[in-house]
């Protein structure tokens, strides 16, 4: 039962830590699958832990953007109800990726996280996180200084539609760098081949990643990441989660729907999205609430977060907790005693010790 102190006005401050605990337990439950070559098992472990944590949360939650459909992996899907759904509890729309970078996780490679974005809504209110019914999106993500320069002068070729050969020199000038010192991150996929060749021909520095689209999008907005731009074709749901985080960080992103083939293009047209296929979505278009909570916990090391560290009987998690309203960004290091730590799993409907064989 909510008191005056926990009014609807400030409930986000209290509930945000529970969302963070959900990504923490997901990362902890995935530990045993890192490097084991079974990405489905890793994803299933993360989903089980997140659902278990949601079962303890006094919210009425609805998943508006889930994952798992594209590759038929275990997932938490759109429309799923999460939380206790007790009368009078606040309602949240939730977007999540229990493991972004499942391939990296399964191979023991860097760049995998568990993340959640949530927006408090009133009953009957539409989602403020745009659910695009497409698998892929072309993206361009950039730091705050570039976003502000483009907003002041929209004629600058800072656009997902602009050739990367035009974008890089402008970004270099805005950042006070030479072109060769601009570092561009791209997802290593055949569909990004021409983009990679253009970046190389410019003489800019290229960093390619095998998986983990969300942290890659956020990297240009993170001081000290060493990444100035992210571009290329990646997941559409991941783009919305990245946009939610960028709303908190202050960086910018543009995205455009990329149908993989004529069949998918027609399905988008049939779903009523034909008029939006040429639309350029900004971060605010994808995550258009002002009260956004974004949290993530590292599974393996990424530009955003360190992965889970285990030493003796202690597991250390590294997380970030952000709010768009005031651009608060908290980095949180948590130490878990594996001899005492339990997590609530949906599959067992009870608390289980992390150190049990599995």
N, C-alpha and C positions, 0 to 999 in steps of 0.2 A: 504494500500500500504506500503510495507516494505522499509525502508530507509537503508543507509549504516550501521547505528547503529544496526538495527535489521536484520543483515545478517544471512544467514543460519548457519553460524558457531556458533553463540551464541543465536539462537532463543530459545533454550531450557531454558535458564535463564529467559526469559520473559514469556514463555507460561506455565512454570511449576506452576505458581501461579493460572492460570486458571484451570489446572487439580485439584489442591488442592481445589479450590472453588467448583468444582463439587462434591467432596466427602463431603465437608462441608454441602452443601445444601441438599445432599442426607440424611445425618444424621439428619439435622434439620427437613426435611420433614417426617422422620420416627418417630420423637419424639412421636407423638400422637398414634402410634401403639405399642409402647413398653409395654409389659405385657398384651396386649389385646387379645392374643390367636389367632391372624390371621396373620400368616407369609406371606401369599400371598399378603395381603393388604400392609404389610410393604415393601415387595420387590417391589411391584408396585409403591409405593410412592417414593422409592429410585430411581427406573428407570426413573420415570417421571421427577424428579428433575435433574438427571444427563443428560438426553436427553435435557432438557431445557437449562442447562448450555452449553452443547455442541453446541446448536443452536446459541449461541452468540460468539463462539470461531472461530477465523479466521485460521482454519486449514482444511486440507483435511485428515480426520481421517477414518480409517477402523478398525473395531473390528475384531481381529484375534483370540481372546479367549473371549468368553462370558459366560453366565451362564443361568440357568433356564431349560435346556433341560432334565437334569436327573430326576427332580421331577415335570416336567411340570408346574413349577411356572412361573410367569411373569418374563421376562428377557430381557436383551440386548444381541443379538445373533451374532454369527460369521457371518462376511460378511456385517454387518450393517454399513452404511456410517454415520459418525458423523462430525459435524463442518459445516462451511458455504460453503466450497469447492469453494471459490473464486479463480480465476486464480492467480497464483503466491504465494499462501499461502503454508506453509510447510506441508509435508505429514507425518502423524504419524500412526504407527500401535499400536493398543490399546488392552490391556487385562484388564478385570475388573470383580469385584464382587460387585454389588451395596450393598448387605448385606451378608457378610460372618458371619454365625451364625444366620440364620433366626429363627431357633427354639428357641435359647437362647433369641433373641430379643422378640419373641412373648410371651415368658414366663416371661419376665422381669429378665432374668438371665444374668450373666456376659458373656463377650467374644463375642461381636459382633462389627464389624467394616464395613465401606465402603471403598473400595480401588481400585486404578487404577495404572496400569503400562503402560508406553508409551515409544516408541522408534521412533525417527525421521528416516525416510527412504527416499531414492531417488525413483523416478518413476520406476516401474518395479522390484524393489528390493524385494527379498523374506523376509518374516517375520523373525525377530530375537527372537521371542518368540515362542517356540515350541508348536504347537497345537497337542497334543496327543489325538487321537480319542478313548479314554477310559474313563470310569467313575472313576476308582480308580487307586491308586498307593501306593505301599509300600514305606515308607519314613524313613529316619534317618537324623535328623538335630542336629548340634552340634556347640559349640562356636568356635571362631577364633583360640584359642590356640590349639584346637584339630585338626582343619583343617590344620593348619601349620605343626603340628607334623606328620600328615598322609601324607602330601605332601612331607615332608622330608624323610619319611620312609613308603612307600606304603605297606610294609609287615605287618604293624600294623593292627589288626582286626577291623578297623574302616570301616565297610561296611554294607550296607543294607542287604547283603547276609549272614553276619556273625551272629551266634546266639547271642542274646542279653546278654547271660551269659558270653560271651567272650568280648563283647564290654564294658560293665559296668566297669570291673576291670581296663581296659586300660584307660578309661576316668577318673576314679577316680585317678589313678596315675598321669596322665597328669595335673589334676586340683589340685593335692596335697590334696586329700580328701580320707576318708575311703569309702568303698563301701556303707555303710549304710547312708552316708551323700550325696550321689549322688541322685539327684531328676530327675525322668523321667516322662515326660508327655505323656499320651496316650489318644486317642479318645475312648470314651466308646461305643464300638460296639461289638456284638458277634464275628465278624471276628477277633478281637484283643484279644480274651479270652486267648489263649495259651501264647501270649506275656505277658499279665498281670500276669499270674501265674508264668512265669519265672522270672519276675522282683521281684515279692513278695518273691519267693524262694531264691533270692539272698540277700534279706534283704535291698535292696535299697528303697528309698522313692518314692512312686508312687503318681502322681497327675492325675486324670482322668477328662476329659472335655466332656460335652454333645455335643458340636458343636463348630465351629470356628477353622477350621484347619489351617488357615493362621497365625493367631497370635501365635498359638501353635508352628508352625515351626520356627517362628522368635524368640520365647522366649529364647532359649539357647544363641543366639547371643546378647541379650540385657543385659548389666550390671545391676545387681540389680533385675533381674526378679525372681531369685531363682530357675530357671529351668536349668538343665545341659544337658538334652537330650530330643528330641522328637522322637518318633518312632511309627510305626504302619501303618495301611492301612487307607488312607483318599482320598479325592478327587484329581483327576489328574489335572484339571484346577487350583485348589487352590495351587497345588504343583508348577506350573509354576509361579504364582503370588508371592509365597513365595520365589522362587529362584531369582526372579527379585529383591526383597527386600534384600535378603541375599547377592547378588552381591554388594549392596550398603553398607551393614553393616559389611561385612567381615567374617561372619559366613559361615558354609558349610552345604550342604544337598546332600544326594544321594536318588535317587528314582528308582523304577522299576515297570513297568506296572503290574497290578494285575487284570486279567480278573475275573469277578465275577462268571462266569459259562462257560460251553463249547460253548454255543451260542455266548457269547460275544467274546470268544477267536477266534471262527471261523470268526466273523465279522471283527476282527482286521487283521486276516490273509487275508481275502478277500480285505481289504483296503490297503494291501501292507505292513503291519506292522509285519508280522510273523517273519521276521529275527531280529526284535528288541524287542521281548518279553522277552528275557533273558539279554538285555542290561541294564547296570547300568548307569543311567543319573546323572551327577553332576549338580550343580547349573549353571555352565557355559554352559552346554549342553542344558539346558532348557531355559535359558535367556542369549543368547550368544552375545549380543551387548555390547559395552563399554559405549554407551551413553544411559543409562536407567534412566528414571524418575519413581519414585515410590512415591505415596502419599496415605495416609489413614487418616480417621477421625473416632474416637471412637463413637459408638452408646451406648453401655454399657461397663462397665469397663473391661479391658483385660490386660495381661502382657505388651502389647505394649502401650496402650493409655487409659486414663480415658474416660468415656462416656459423653454424653451431660448432662450438669447440667442446671436446670432452677430455677431461684430465682427471684420472682417478675416478672418484665417485661424484664429480661435479661436471655438469653440462652448463655451458655459458651461451646464452642467446643474445643476439644483437638485433634490436628492433627500432623502428621509427614510428612516431605517432604525430599526425599533422591535423590541423584544422584550417579550413579555408577562411573562416570568418575573420580571424586575426593573424593569419599566416604564421601561427605558432608551429614550430617543428621541434619535436623532442626526440633525441636519440637515447635509447634506453638499453643498458646492459644488465642482464639478469642472470643470477647464478642459481642453479637448481641442484639440490642434493638428490642424486639418483637413488640413494638408499631410502629416502623419505618421500620423494616426489610422486604424486599420483595424478592421473588425468582421467577425466570422465569421457568414456567412449560411447558413441551411439550403439555400436554393435553389441557391447556387453551390458549397456544401461547401468553401469556402475563405475566406480573409481578403480583404476588398475595402476600397478606400479610400473614405472618406465623401465626399470632394470630387469623385468621378467623376460625370459627367453621368448623370442618371437621370430 
